[in-house]
Amino acid sequence: MPLGLPTLRRPIYAQPRERFVFLYPTTACQLRCRHCYVGNDRLNAANTMSVEHAIEVMDYFKLTGGHDKLYLLGGEPTMHPQLGDIVRAARERGYKVTISSNGEFSDEVFDAIPPGTLDSFNFSLESADPVVHRKIRGNPHNFAKVTANITAARERGYQVRVMTTISKANRDNAFDLIPFVAELGAHTLSYHNLGKTGNGGRMLTPLTPPEWMEFCDELEAHQPEPRLAVYYPPTFVPADQQANWFERGYPGCPARTLDRPHVYPDGTVFACPVFMDDGRHFARFEAGKLVLNPDPNNEFNAYLTADPVCSGCDKVDTCGGGCPAYSQIPAYRDWYSCDRDTTPLCILWTVSAWGPRDDDSLHALR
């Protein structure tokens, strides 16, 4: 090697890839939560996907991308009348399957989807304080319903996950969820960083990058709860610590490698939910295949556009170019842009608090 050239690290996209399909079998929902990234327009449309269409999507991404994990979302996926058939079809195709729910459902859902057909049940809970939860979710009865269903799911033998979206509305008592969720019997708790998409972009205020970094530091310093695996997305990190997250497995932007497609009942397919408000889907799923969006302003072209601030940066090998949305969507650009002192990681990528976990079933579906 010629003298004077630096030794390069392993490239960011050589990291192990995590291939999830985010499938929205219905956008119908009983609630209108203030943090919902899907947004009320989609919820009000209440589009529903047929079982046959869902199977076509699963078969396509299994074949073309090797995707092996399926998240069923909405809307509220338990409102789909044939959700059990979709879950069984996914398992027959080798997918690990998670249902992500607001918890607003009756026992018939459990009866239709027994624990042996599902890898995990993921419940959304915004606070251990029912008053705070209600302020975000609106429904006065949901706190009691979702906590009861978390307990019931654990008693029935499901792997139980809980997720919460952190904003300034629930930041102050966010860590109260750790003992609360552990006592309910959940296996994992995932903190998520509010984005500026959908209802969340209009109704709540996210933490600033310094505030989010402080939140993550406080979580790492929190007394570990031995009954619970806890996850969070670093999202913003000091540039001089970027390599630490690379060593913990940060894979770069999953939208650029189409590792996490989001497929809606109306056929639109997004590489990442961050662009959902702009109608910039990169493709439609039609007749068993992807039909690329001919508009040059589509989402995928945005992800394949390099941010000029990245040119010549010595952190590119461990950062992977950050999040393209931050420089191309005004709501994000005005909120944060890279200054090479604080650099962005993918808002969707999570790590285990209190040190790395073994690659077990809890970690695989985090």
Backbone hydrogen bonds, N-H to C=O, Kabsch-Sander energy under -0.5 kcal/mol:
donor,donor_aa,acceptor,acceptor_aa,energy
5,L,2,P,-1.3
8,L,6,P,-0.6
14,A,11,P,-2.0
15,Q,12,I,-1.6
19,R,17,R,-0.6
20,F,18,E,-1.0
20,F,259,D,-1.5
21,V,69,K,-2.7
22,F,20,F,-0.5
22,F,261,P,-3.0
23,L,21,V,-0.8
23,L,71,Y,-2.8
24,Y,263,V,-2.5
26,T,73,L,-0.7
27,T,47,N,-2.6
32,R,137,R,-0.6
34,R,136,I,-3.1
36,C,33,C,-1.0
43,L,39,G,-1.9
44,N,40,N,-3.2
45,A,41,D,-1.4
46,A,42,R,-1.3
47,N,42,R,-0.5
49,M,25,P,-3.6
54,A,50,S,-2.2
55,I,51,V,-2.3
56,E,52,E,-2.1
57,V,53,H,-2.2
58,M,54,A,-2.4
59,D,55,I,-2.8
60,Y,56,E,-2.4
61,F,57,V,-2.3
62,K,58,M,-2.0
63,L,59,D,-2.0
64,T,60,Y,-2.9
65,G,61,F,-1.6
66,G,61,F,-0.6
66,G,62,K,-0.6
67,H,61,F,-1.8
68,D,19,R,-1.5
69,K,19,R,-1.4
70,L,96,K,-3.2
71,Y,21,V,-2.8
72,L,70,L,-0.5
72,L,98,T,-2.9
73,L,23,L,-2.7
73,L,71,Y,-0.6
74,G,75,G,-0.7
75,G,28,A,-0.5
76,E,28,A,-3.2
79,M,76,E,-2.2
80,H,77,P,-2.1
83,L,80,H,-1.4
85,D,82,Q,-0.5
86,I,82,Q,-1.6
87,V,83,L,-2.5
88,R,84,G,-2.3
89,A,85,D,-2.2
90,A,86,I,-2.1
91,R,87,V,-2.3
92,E,88,R,-2.2
93,R,89,A,-1.0
93,R,90,A,-0.5
94,G,91,R,-1.6
95,Y,90,A,-2.3
96,K,68,D,-2.3
98,T,70,L,-2.6
99,I,120,S,-1.8
100,S,72,L,-2.6
100,S,98,T,-0.5
101,S,99,I,-0.6
101,S,122,N,-3.5
105,F,103,G,-1.5
109,V,106,S,-1.6
110,F,106,S,-0.6
111,D,107,D,-2.3
112,A,108,E,-1.9
113,I,109,V,-1.4
117,T,114,P,-2.2
118,L,115,P,-1.3
119,D,97,V,-1.6
120,S,97,V,-1.5
121,F,159,Q,-2.8
122,N,99,I,-3.6
122,N,120,S,-0.5
123,F,121,F,-0.6
123,F,161,R,-3.2
124,S,101,S,-2.2
125,L,123,F,-0.6
125,L,163,M,-2.6
133,H,129,D,-2.4
134,R,130,P,-2.2
135,K,131,V,-1.7
136,I,132,V,-1.4
137,R,133,H,-2.7
138,G,134,R,-3.4
139,N,137,R,-0.9
142,N,139,N,-0.6
145,K,141,H,-1.7
146,V,142,N,-3.4
147,T,143,F,-2.1
148,A,144,A,-1.7
149,N,145,K,-2.2
150,I,146,V,-2.0
151,T,147,T,-1.9
152,A,148,A,-2.5
153,A,149,N,-2.6
154,R,150,I,-2.0
155,E,151,T,-2.4
156,R,152,A,-1.9
157,G,153,A,-0.7
157,G,154,R,-1.0
158,Y,153,A,-2.3
160,V,158,Y,-0.6
161,R,121,F,-3.2
162,V,188,T,-1.6
163,M,123,F,-2.8
164,T,190,S,-2.5
166,I,164,T,-0.6
166,I,192,H,-3.6
168,K,205,T,-2.6
170,N,167,S,-1.0
171,R,167,S,-0.9
174,A,171,R,-1.5
176,D,173,N,-1.4
177,L,174,A,-1.3
178,I,175,F,-1.1
180,F,176,D,-1.4
181,V,177,L,-3.2
182,A,178,I,-1.8
183,E,179,P,-2.2
184,L,180,F,-1.5
185,G,181,V,-0.8
185,G,182,A,-0.8
186,A,181,V,-1.8
187,H,160,V,-2.8
188,T,160,V,-1.3
189,L,229,A,-2.4
190,S,162,V,-2.6
191,Y,231,Y,-2.8
192,H,164,T,-2.7
194,L,166,I,-2.0
194,L,192,H,-0.6
199,N,36,C,-2.2
200,G,36,C,-0.9
200,G,197,T,-0.8
201,G,197,T,-0.5
201,G,198,G,-0.6
202,R,198,G,-0.6
202,R,199,N,-1.3
203,M,199,N,-2.9
204,L,200,G,-1.1
212,W,208,T,-2.9
213,M,209,P,-2.3
214,E,210,P,-2.0
215,F,211,E,-2.2
216,C,212,W,-2.5
217,D,213,M,-2.2
218,E,214,E,-2.4
219,L,215,F,-2.3
220,E,216,C,-2.4
221,A,217,D,-1.7
222,H,218,E,-0.7
222,H,219,L,-1.0
228,L,225,E,-2.0
229,A,187,H,-2.4
230,V,228,L,-0.5
231,Y,189,L,-2.5
232,Y,351,V,-1.9
236,F,234,P,-3.6
237,V,343,T,-2.6
239,A,341,D,-3.1
241,Q,238,P,-2.4
242,Q,239,A,-1.3
244,N,241,Q,-1.0
245,W,241,Q,-1.0
245,W,242,Q,-0.7
246,F,242,Q,-1.6
247,E,243,A,-2.2
248,R,244,N,-1.0
249,G,246,F,-1.7
250,Y,245,W,-2.4
256,R,253,C,-0.5
257,T,253,C,-0.6
258,L,255,A,-1.1
259,D,254,P,-2.5
260,R,254,P,-0.6
262,H,270,F,-3.0
263,V,22,F,-2.7
263,V,261,P,-0.5
264,Y,262,H,-0.5
264,Y,268,T,-2.5
267,G,264,Y,-1.9
269,V,283,A,-2.6
270,F,262,H,-2.5
275,F,272,C,-1.0
276,M,273,P,-1.7
278,D,275,F,-1.4
279,G,276,M,-0.8
280,R,275,F,-0.9
282,F,269,V,-1.1
283,A,269,V,-1.4
284,R,291,V,-2.2
285,F,267,G,-2.9
286,E,284,R,-0.8
286,E,289,K,-2.7
289,K,286,E,-1.5
291,V,284,R,-3.3
292,L,290,L,-0.6
293,N,282,F,-2.5
298,N,295,D,-1.7
299,E,280,R,-3.6
302,A,298,N,-1.4
303,Y,299,E,-2.1
304,L,300,F,-1.7
305,T,302,A,-1.3
306,A,304,L,-0.5
310,C,307,D,-2.4
311,S,308,P,-1.2
313,C,310,C,-2.3
316,V,313,C,-1.1
318,T,315,K,-1.1
319,C,315,K,-1.8
320,G,316,V,-2.5
326,Y,323,C,-1.3
327,S,324,P,-1.1
328,Q,324,P,-0.9
328,Q,325,A,-0.6
329,I,325,A,-2.3
332,Y,329,I,-1.2
333,R,329,I,-3.2
334,D,330,P,-2.6
336,Y,332,Y,-3.1
339,D,342,T,-1.0
343,T,237,V,-3.0
345,L,235,T,-3.6
349,W,346,C,-0.9
351,V,232,Y,-2.9
353,A,230,V,-3.1
355,G,352,S,-0.7
360,D,358,D,-2.6
364,A,360,D,-2.4
365,L,361,S,-1.0
366,R,363,H,-1.4
